[in-house]
Amino acid sequence: MIKHKEEYGKEELAQRLWQISQASFDYGSPWNVDQFLADINNPVSHYVLVEKVEKVIGYVVFHQVLDEAEVINIAVLPEFKGKKVAQELLEYGLKEIGENVQQVFLEVRETNDSAKGLYLKVGFEEIGRRKAYYHHPEEDGLVMRWQTN
């Protein structure tokens, strides 16, 4: 079931998102609980969450400024990977945010083939590269863009 950040208590949601992020990323969560909480309170942030058995199992975060948005963070619990949960989240989020923006950007690790495949599948295209964008380990980031029709 798709939900939004406004349907949860902020502190509880920040803790849950950190847990998902920590379990999901090979190198640990890029954000700590306080960063999630600050972002939940950010008026430009748009969260789309997916819930199974009354428990959040994945999320995507967009930041919207004027007619552009950026995918800031996306994660799904490892036991739900490969079950199209991330695709469902991203497609739903793009449909929602696409009503208010012309284009959406994101960065992805160059070696993250599964994420790149997902992004290409939902309509993103590679438009650039940021040298040494990621750390631990250092790696280039690919810049991708999705445009409304």
Secondary structure, DSSP 8 states (H G I E B T S, - for coil): -EEEGGGS-HHHHHHHHHHHHHHHSTT--SS-HHHHHHHHT-TTEEEEEEEETTEEEEEEEEEEETTEEEEEEEEE-GGGTTTTHHHHHHHHHHHHHTTT-SEEEEEEETT-HHHHHHHHHTT-EEEEEEEEEETTTTEEEEEEEEE--
